[in-house]
Amino acid sequence: DAYTAETIPYSVIMNTIFETEQLAPPIFAIALSRDSSGTGFGGYLTIGGTPDLQIPEIHAANSFRTAPFYPNSYYINVDGLTYGTSAPESDTKSQSYLVDSGTAFIIMPPDDAAAIANLCTPAATVYGGLYRVDCAATVPNLSFSIAGQSFLINPEDMMYDQDGICVSTIAGVDNGCYTLGTPFLRNVLAVFDWGENALQ
């Protein structure tokens, strides 16, 4: 409450739909569009099932894995990440990542983000806490290993153009709050199974 500075507890909408009201089976799915055709189509959010992927704007990977997430959160374990081209570098430390459709970046350990920025051709430069990339740059391959399966990030999803200024969608933080945001989600069909506490 902005006026009394008191907090008012409330249930998240998925909890209300799946548990309190039991309006649908305890599953929801996100399939984000890259919208290459510029139609404004953002993708699908389905509640109680999964979307039809037989449309051109959805680019979901066709290899499926199940990754448990922590109850009442969307954190999963990422086995490691690989980046580079001719001699890929790997970070094989298992880390927890939040899967978040509301984040426009992939946020990872700062050393990995810096290495990926340096592997861009030409190399990215620091820009207000992010990395500025030449809009015609070549970006390195980037993939995440989850439950033993490698998920490659499409180069189109590794930068965005804001009025002629291109910024890398790969960012680093040193506080351990790592995130798989929309650049990751545009490459997968993310199925959140509340009944099994798992991301598929």
N, C-alpha and C positions, 0 to 999 in steps of 0.2 A: 504494500500500500504506500504510494508515494507521499501521501499526506500525513500519515501517522507513523511512518518508518517501521511499521509492523510487518512481519512476513506472514503470508497466507499460504499454507501448504496446499498443493494440488497434485493430482495424478497426471502423469504424461498421457497423451491421447492414446498411444498404443496400449498402455496398461488398462485404460478405460474400455477400449474396444475389445481387447482379448480376455481380460480377467474380470473386471468389475461387471461389465454388461454382457460379456460373452457374445458379441455380435457377429464374430467371424472366427474361422480357424486361426490359431496363433502364429500366423506367418504373414510377412509382407516382403515385397520385392521392389528393387530400384533398378531401372535400366535407363541410363542417361544417354541422351543423344549428343552427338558432336555438332549437329545442325550444319553440316557442310554446305547444304543447299540454301541456307539462309532463310528458311521458312518460319523460324521461331519455335519449331517443335523441340521441346526440352527433354522428352522421354516419357517414361512411365513410372508411376508409383502405384502398385497394386496392393490391396489389403485383402488377406484371406486366400491368396493364390499368387500365380506368376503371370507375367505378361506374354503376349504373343511376340516372338522375336523375329518373325518373318517380314520385317520391314527394313528398308535400306538404311535408315538413319541410326539403327541400333547396331553397335559393333561389338557385342559381347563375345568374350572368348568362349570356345566350345569345349574347353576342358574344365570339369567341375571338381571341386574339392570341398570338404567340410572342415571348417576351422571353428572350434569352440570359442564363444565369447563369454566374458565374465558376466554373471547374472546382473540384470538391470543396467547394463552398459553395452557399448559396442566396441570394446577392445578385443583384438585378436592377437595371437602371436605370429610374427613374421619371422621365418627361419633365417632370412638374410636377404641381401640385395646384391645385384651384379650390375656393373655399369662399365661402359667403354666400348671399343670396337675391335681392334685387332688383337689386343691382349686384355680382355676384360678384367677389371678389378672386382673383388668380392668383399663384402662385409658379411661374415657368416655368424655374427653375434645375433642370437635370438632377442628380439625386442617386441614390446607391446605397442601396437598402433591402434589409434581410434579410427574407425571407419565412419566418415562424416561427410554427408552430401552437402553440408552447409559451409564447407571450407574449400576455397578455390585453389589450394596448394597441396602438394605432398610435402609434409614437414618431417625431416629426418635428422639424424645426428649431423652437427655442423661440418665435421671433417668430410663426410660423404657428400654433402651439398656443395662444399667448396671444390671438391675433386670433380664433380659433375660439371660445375660451372667452368672449370679450367679445361675440361675436355671438349667444350663447345668450340666450333671453328667459325669465326674467331672466338677467343675466350670471352666469357661473360665478365662483367665488371660489377662491383658492389654498387648498389643503387638504393639508398634509403632503407637499408636492412634487407633488401632483396638482391637479386642479380638481374642486371640489365643485359639483354642479349640483342645482337644484331638481328634484325627481322629476317635476314636471309641466311642466318647462321645454320650450320649443321650441328645437330645435337647428338650426343652419344646415346647408344642403346642403354635402356634402364629396365630392369625386371626385378620383381619381388618373388621370393620363394615362400609359398604359403602351403602348409600341410604337404610338402614334398612336390608341389607343382609350381612351375615358373610362370609368372604372369608379366608379359611384356607391355610396357607403356608405349603407346603410339607416339612418335615424335610430334605429331600435331598437337598433342595434349601437354607438351613440355614447355610451351611458351604461350603467352597471349599478347595481342597487339592492342594497345590502348592509345588510339589517335596517333599512330606512327611510332610509338615507343613500345618496344617489345620487352617483356619481363619474363624471366624463367618462372615456371610454376613449381620449381623445386626450391625449397627453403630449408634452412637449418636452425635448430634451437638446441641449446645445451641444458635444457631443464627436463629432458626425458619425455616431454609431451609430444610424441610423434603422431602424425595423422596421415591417413590415406584419404585424401579429399577427392574432389570431382575429377582431377586428371587421372586418377586410378579408376574411379567408378565408371568413367566413359568406356572402359575397356573390359568390363565384366557385367554379368547379371548378378547383382548382390541379393541373395535371398536370406532374410533374417528370420530364423525359426525360433520363436520365443518358447515353444514347447520343449525344444531340445537345447536351448541356449547355444545356438550354433549359427554361423554364417556359412552359407553354401554358395 
